[in-house]
Amino acid sequence: MAETLKVAMPKGRIYKKAANLFRAAGLPIPTEVDETRKLVIELPELNMEFILAKPVDVPTYVEYGAADIGIVGKDVLMEENRDVYELLDLGIAKCRMSVIGLPNWQPGIQQRVATKYPNVASQYFREQGQQVEVIKLNGSIELAPLIGLADRIVDMVETGQTLKENGLVEMNEIFEITSRLIANRVSYRMKNAQIQSLCDRLQQAIAAEA
Amino acid sequence: MSKPKGFEKPVGVRDYVPYAVDKLRAIERNVLDCMSRWGYRQIMTPTLEFYETVGVASSTSDQKLFKLLNHRGTTLVLRSDMTAPIARVVSSLLKEEPLPIRLSYHANVFRAFEEEAGREAEFFQTGVELVGDDSPEADAEVVALAIASLKAAGVTSFKIAMGHVGFLNGLFEEVLPGRGGDQQALKKHLLDRDHVGFRKAISELSISAGQREELEGILRLRGDKEICDQASVLGRHPQAQASIDHLCKVWEVLEAYGVSEHVLIDLTMIGDFSYYTGMTFEGYASELGFPVCSGGRYDNLLRQFGRDVPATGFALKTNRILDGVKGMAQEEQLPVLIRYTAAGRKEGLARAAVLRAQGRAVVTLLIEEESGSRQEPEERYEKIETFH
């Protein structure tokens, strides 16, 4: 009898897509799990345990081994820079990380960039050879250029609808984002067979969907 | 930064209170005893080394070295591992010592800017170096000793993943001859444990579909001895072939040791390329989220100190084991309390000396008659004897 595989699942936007992918991979996750407010859900028939975490915390749980594997967006992985295995591109929750500004943006002397992703933003502008001051915000980033807190922002763009409604334009794409399957360094070895078989099943499901 | 409060200490260092020290010492003693039974003798080296010598030679990346200046302005480092200092000693003080040389150590080592739990700035390593033997037998000996050491440390459920840097070097050279940049990029993805990035990178390379499949296949090269057989079909390049042959031989020796059940081969496991030159391995315990030991062959290190000999070794991350292993410290024997009045002092202290000679811990206390003596908590002692 194999040990239980602890899976850190991101609450919110990605959860449902991830759960459906698991189902497509032949892992029948009961639908009531989708609605539950419980944080730890045992799935003994699948030999799994779901840990429902805030998405940005998923890599932390996995790095420390509190969860064996996890599902998380590439945006979070790039920002958190945790030492975990990135095993699979799940191809779900597709969007992109972009630099956004007002249509008439002109580089000023003191450039400010507001973002939820300060590490991503700093690194990107460093690589571009641009000196900018990065300001960390926690939400409604689009507000910053509108009210003059910053002249540009770095944020995730899915459809671009919010930008359009607020009169902002996407200036550069930094990278593409999809959700990834990640694994703890120790679990990757100790639960090798279980993780590999899950990977294979997910990979088939992804290929079938594409 | 605000002024530190009296109880604060720098980030990344820790205090060990007596019961933690008992446990740490028990692990340390058991592991060092185990190593000495394999013929490894302990060595101690200084905490401070020159940056120019040991600092530069060590496998620790420059920004993770803890640097400081001495009174002459020369850059020093707090040792970041014991391998480079031992290489220095083997090439100088022990220069005349015939090979092979077997050395063990238990030491605190330092890394800068590792600020979160599990990434301490100061931590303990217990390990060995086997210098002057490049045979598969020597590699297998350190792996088998790592397994014996983990058991001695009280780790019950663990796995060792073993790879070889030469396999990937050879395979990449075969598929991407002379394309150093592309090879470097692929290795970087594997080093970052980024399989998604690795797959993406090979899909963008201009190589045949067969080669693409071959490269993607290495992500699955994990498992028992059959991996050796699969890989020897893959890597036709002489370096890859030689590496696989070497690993197969190491595996055979490990089978003879009777420990191969703990080992799995993973050919994508690569350490620092500039440092390791052959077999590498890492140990994992199921109770702990971080690796508990790592090691491998580093045949180029000693040359930097002027003695060109091969070497292999490993280090246990002793304080991580401390965090994960339960019930290691022996049953703590409480001390005996001997209370005496001024009149009974001589007799009481003589009794204490007798008990101490028998190996018992004894605490003594003068009973002050006029003030009424201090009340000692009885549960601290195994028994109390009073002398008047």
Chai-1 contact restraints between the chains, C-beta under 6 A:
chainA,res_idxA,chainB,res_idxB,connection_type,confidence,min_distance_angstrom,max_distance_angstrom,comment,restraint_id
A,Y64,B,G289,contact,1.0,0.0,6.0,A-B,restraint_1
A,G65,B,G289,contact,1.0,0.0,6.0,A-B,restraint_2
A,Y85,B,R193,contact,1.0,0.0,6.0,A-B,restraint_3
A,E86,B,D194,contact,1.0,0.0,6.0,A-B,restraint_4
A,E86,B,H195,contact,1.0,0.0,6.0,A-B,restraint_5
A,E86,B,V196,contact,1.0,0.0,6.0,A-B,restraint_6
A,L87,B,H195,contact,1.0,0.0,6.0,A-B,restraint_7
A,D89,B,V196,contact,1.0,0.0,6.0,A-B,restraint_8
A,N184,B,G289,contact,1.0,0.0,6.0,A-B,restraint_9
A,V186,B,Y284,contact,1.0,0.0,6.0,A-B,restraint_10
A,V186,B,G289,contact,1.0,0.0,6.0,A-B,restraint_11
A,R189,B,K159,contact,1.0,0.0,6.0,A-B,restraint_12
A,R189,B,A161,contact,1.0,0.0,6.0,A-B,restraint_13
A,R189,B,Y284,contact,1.0,0.0,6.0,A-B,restraint_14
A,M190,B,K159,contact,1.0,0.0,6.0,A-B,restraint_15
A,M190,B,Y284,contact,1.0,0.0,6.0,A-B,restraint_16
A,M190,B,S286,contact,1.0,0.0,6.0,A-B,restraint_17
